[in-house]
Amino acid sequence: MQVRYLPDKTRFQRMTTAELRETFLIEDLFAPGELQLVYVEVDRAIVGSAVPVKEPLSLGTSKEIASEFFAQRREIGVLNVGGPGRIVVDGKTFAMDNRDGLYIGRGSREITFSSEVRAKPAMYYLVSYPAHAQYPTTQAHSTTAAAVHLGVTPDCNVRTIRKYIHPAGIASCQLVMGFTELEEGSVWNTMPAHTHERRSEVYLYFDIEEDATVFHLMGAPEETRHLVVHNRQVVLSPSWSIHSGVGTRNYTFVWAMGGENQDFDDQDGVAVAGLR
């Protein structure tokens, strides 16, 4: 398991482009036939992927979490951004189509990921946080999840937010997770920007075409930088940083948060005029 330590906002101001990318961007999370995990010390998040091709992949434990099995003291959110597959949790099978999600509760011992079609494998994106309580493992589908339609054409931000794991949906201990789809012709997310000092956030950008990209904006509102992000790359966003993006074309991203509360609207807004 790779381990990342994130800097504070003072050190952030002196970082080069290469240092920013090495610290805040996970470029190669998805690899065929592999299960990869990155431990982030902020809020003790674990970000990972599983891309089973020939054989199922099992989620095992690691010395970094010092537990008998991965979910002994953790909860996990999963979203499939690839082809159809299956997740088996303690003997119960969940069929996972593209954009289906699964909340895996604390105490789940045996977790395996598989694909239905080798030529088009499932690509499971995982985010995990420590859990102090046990909630039932529950599946989510994009067609039935809570959807919020926001934005206007003049601001190039018409989008649909689909909430999977949140207080009014699938119950969890601290994890909040879902994804946002931008309509064709819309390219902005989370502008006007905000921070939420009480939670950190993780972004997975996907459905970005090969000749397109997203410029992810980050940093304290008065000292912003950007990361150039390509398809299926992950940005780690500490609580003091804004997290916004603009693409050369429309795209989709998974957002996941952990921290002091689960209130989606607990945000410290930043006016556009206040950004530097």
KELO-214725 format. One record per atom (N, C-alpha, C): x, y, z. Coordinates in steps of 0.05 Angstrom, whole numbers, plus 5000, padded with zeros to 4 digits. Layout:
REM residues N
XYZ
...
REM end
This chain:
REM residues 276
501749765000
500050005000
501850255000
501350434981
502850684981
501750875002
503451035014
502651225035
503251505026
501351685029
501751965022
501352145047
503252335050
502952535071
502652805057
500452955063
499953205049
501053445065
502053645051
503153885064
501054075074
501854265091
499954475098
499954695077
498254885080
497855085058
500255275056
501955295077
504355465075
506455335057
506955075061
508854925044
507754905016
505154885013
503854864987
504655094969
504855334980
505455564964
508155554950
510055394960
512755374949
513155134932
511154974927
511454724912
511554774882
513254624868
513354624839
510954464827
510654494801
508554334788
508954034793
511453944790
512053664794
511453574822
512153744842
511653674870
508653664876
507153854864
504253854868
503053594857
503953514833
502853274820
503553024836
506053014846
506952784861
505452754887
504652984898
503352984925
500352944924
499053104906
496153114907
494752954885
496252864865
494952724842
495752424842
493852254839
494451964835
493951914806
496051864790
495851854761
495151584750
496151364763
495951094752
494650904772
492250984780
490950814800
489750554789
488950564763
487550334751
489450174734
489849924740
491649754724
490349484721
490249374696
488949114691
490048894709
488348744721
489148514737
490248584765
490048834773
491148924799
489149054817
489649034843
488249184863
490249364877
489849624875
491849814885
490549994907
492150054927
491150224949
493150444956
492050674963
493750904971
492651004998
494351005018
493551095045
494251395047
492251555054
492651845057
492251915086
494352035098
494152085127
492052285135
491152455116
488952645123
486352485126
485252505150
482752355156
483052055153
485551955150
486151665147
484451545125
484351685102
482851575079
484651365065
483351175053
484650985035
483151005008
484651064987
483551084960
484750844944
482950714929
483950474915
482450414890
483350194877
482050094853
482349794851
480549674837
480749384831
479849354802
481549234786
480849184757
481348884752
479448714759
479748434754
479448364725
481148194715
481048114687
480547814685
482647654691
482347364689
481247244714
482147334737
481447214763
480247434781
478447354799
477447554819
479747654836
479447894846
481348024863
480248054891
481747984911
480847994939
482048234953
480448364970
481348594985
482548495012
485148505014
486448415039
487248635057
488348565080
489148765099
492048855094
493049035109
495749135106
496849235133
499449245136
500649325161
499849615169
499249775149
498550065154
496050085171
494149895169
491649915184
491549715207
493649545209
493949365233
491349235241
490149095223
487548965229
487648675217
485848505227
485748235217
484748215189
482948395181
481948415154
481348705148
481148775123
481049055115
478849215129
476449105129
474149255139
473549195169
475549095183
475049045212
474249295226
475549525220
474749775233
474349995212
473549915188
473250105166
470650055150
469750265137
467550245118
468650325091
467250225070
468350255042
466050345024
466650535007
464850604985
466150514959
464550394941
465550294915
463750404893
464950484871
463450564847
464850434823
463250304806
464350174782
464350374759
466750434748
466950614725
467750464700
467450194701
468150034678
465849854668
466549614658
464549434648
463149284671
461249114664
459648974685
461348774701
460648744726
462148564743
460548474767
461948354786
460648264811
462448324835
461248394857
462648414883
461348214902
462948054914
461947864934
462947944962
461047994980
461648075007
460547865026
462447725039
461647515058
459547325046
459947245021
458247045008
455847164993
455247414996
453047534982
454047684957
452747624934
453647734909
452047974900
453448184892
452248424881
453148464852
451248454834
451848514806
452348814803
454548884789
455349164788
455649254759
453649404749
453949524723
455449784725
456049904702
457350164702
455850364718
457250504736
456150714753
454550604776
454350344780
453150244804
455050284827
453950324851
455550354875
454950154896
456750114915
456349934937
457550044962
456050054984
457150125010
457649855024
460149825034
460849585048
461349655077
459849545095
459849625123
462149505139
462849635161
464849535179
464249255188
466349095190
465948815198
465748615176
465648715151
465548525128
468248405124
468348135124
470947995124
472047935096
470447805080
471347705054
470147875032
471848015016
470848194995
472448134970
471048054949
472347994923
470948144900
472648214881
471648364857
472248194832
470248194814
470648044789
469348194766
470048114742
468948224717
467248014703
465248114688
463647934671
464947884644
466348084633
467448064606
470448144607
472247964600
475148024602
475848264584
474648274561
475348484542
474448764551
472548764569
471549014580
471248984610
473448984625
473348924653
471949144670
470849054692
469849244711
472149404723
471749654730
473749824742
472549934767
473249824790
472149904816
473850114828
472550334836
473950544850
473050534879
475050534898
474450494926
475350744942
473750814962
474551014982
473750905009
475550905028
474950795055
475850985077
474350985098
475051145122
474650965147
475951035169
475350885194
472450915202
471350705214
468450715222
468250625252
466650775267
466250715295
463650555299
462150515278
459650365280
459250195255
457450005257
456949825234
454249885221
454349935195
451949975179
451749755158
449349685149
449049465130
450249525102
451449315091
452449335063
450049375045
450149585028
447849665012
448649754984
447149674964
447849744936
446349994927
447550134908
446250374897
446350364867
444250454854
444050464825
443650754816
444850824794
444651104785
441851184778
440150984770
437451044762
435551094785
436351004809
434651034832
435751214854
438351304851
439551464871
438351754870
438651894892
437652164894
439252334874
437852484856
439152644836
438352934839
440353114837
439853394839
440953524814
439153674800
439953804775
440554094781
442954184773
443854454780
445154584755
445554844757
447054994737
445355114715
446655294701
445355434678
447255444655
446155454631
447855444607
449755684605
448955934612
450856154610
453356124627
453055974649
455355924667
456855664660
455955524639
457355274630
457555074652
455455044669
455654864691
453154704696
451754634675
449254464677
450154184685
449254084706
450253824717
448153684733
448553424737
446853264754
448553134776
447853174801
449253054823
447652814832
448952584834
447652334843
448952254869
447352274891
448352214917
447751914924
449851774931
449551484938
449651454969
451851534981
452251485009
452051755023
449951805038
449452065051
447152025071
446852215089
444952175111
442052105102
441152205080
438452145071
438351905051
440651775046
440851555028
441951305043
444151195032
445450965045
446851065070
446250955092
447451035118
450350945120
451951115132
454751055137
455651195162
458051135170
459151255194
460151535189
461951575169
462851845162
463151885132
463251665117
463551695088
461151815074
461652005057
459552125039
460652095011
458951984992
460051924965
457851934944
458552014921
456752024898
458352114874
456952194853
458352294829
456752514815
458152664799
456952894785
457452864755
455352884739
455652874710
455153154698
456953244682
456553504668
455353454640
453453604633
452153574607
454053684585
453553584561
455153674538
454953984536
457254104533
457354404531
457854534558
457654374580
458254474606
460954374616
462654544628
465354464634
466254534663
464654694677
465454784704
464254614726
465854534746
464654424770
465554594794
463754614814
464354744840
465455024837
464255184821
464955464818
462355624819
461955814838
463855904858
464855684875
467355704883
468755494898
468055514928
468855304942
468555304971
470655134984
471055155009
472554965025
470654855046
471454645059
469954555083
472054455102
472754625121
474954575140
474454325157
471954235157
471354015174
471453745160
472153745134
472353495119
474453525097
475653295091
477353285067
475753155045
476753175020
475253064998
477152934978
476052744963
477552604942
475952614917
477252694894
475852704868
477052494850
475352334837
476152164814
474852284789
476452374770
475352464745
475252234725
473052194712
472951984692
471052064669
470851884649
469451954624
470652204611
473252234613
474652454599
475852324573
475152434551
476152324526
479152374523
480452204506
483352204504
484452474496
483052624480
484152874471
483053114488
482053054511
480953264529
482353244555
481953444572
483153454599
481453624617
482053614643
480753784663
482953934678
482654184682
484454344699
483054364727
484254214746
483154214773
484454434789
482754614800
483754834816
483854764845
486054844858
486354774886
488054984900
488254954927
489755144943
487955314960
489055474978
487455664993
486355864974
483955974979
482656154960
484456384951
486156484968
487856714962
490556624949
490856364944
493456264933
492856004917
491656034894
490755784880
492955694860
492755434854
494455304834
492555124818
493654984797
491954794783
493554534778
492054324774
493154064765
491853994739
493453914719
492353814694
491653514698
489153444695
488153174702
487053044677
487852784674
486852624652
484952404662
483952244644
481852044651
482751854673
480951814692
481251624714
483651694732
484051954736
486052044755
484752164779
486052154802
484852224828
486352464840
484852654850
485952884864
485252864894
487252904911
486952904940
486653194948
484453264962
483853534969
483653574999
485753695012
485553745041
483453945048
482753965073
480454125082
480854425076
483354525075
483854805071
483754885041
483454695024
483754754995
480954764982
480754954962
478454944945
478754694927
476554614915
476654384896
474554444875
475654534852
473954614830
475354524804
473954524782
475154444758
473754554733
475354574711
474254654686
475454474664
473854364647
474854184627
474754304599
476354174581
476154254553
473754134540
472353954554
469853834545
468453734571
465953644568
464553544592
465853284602
465253224627
466552994641
464852914664
465652714679
464252624703
466352584725
465552634750
467352584772
465952474796
467352294810
466452184836
467552354858
465852434876
466752584900
466252404924
468152424943
467952264967
469152434990
467852435013
468752605035
468652445061
470452525079
470552415106
471452625125
470452615150
471252815169
469252845192
468853095200
467353145224
464353115222
463253155197
460353125194
459753025166
457152975161
456352875135
454453065121
454353315130
452553505119
453653605092
452353525070
453353595043
453653895039
451854045052
451854335048
453554485069
455054345085
456854475104
459354575089
459154805078
461254915060
461855205068
464355275065
465155555069
465555675041
463555815032
463555925004
465656134999
466556154975
468556354967
467556494942
467156754943
466256894920
468356894898
467456894873
469356884851
471357124853
470357354861
472057594863
474157564884
473857374902
475857334924
478057144917
477857014894
479956814886
482456954875
484756844882
487256944872
488956714860
REM end
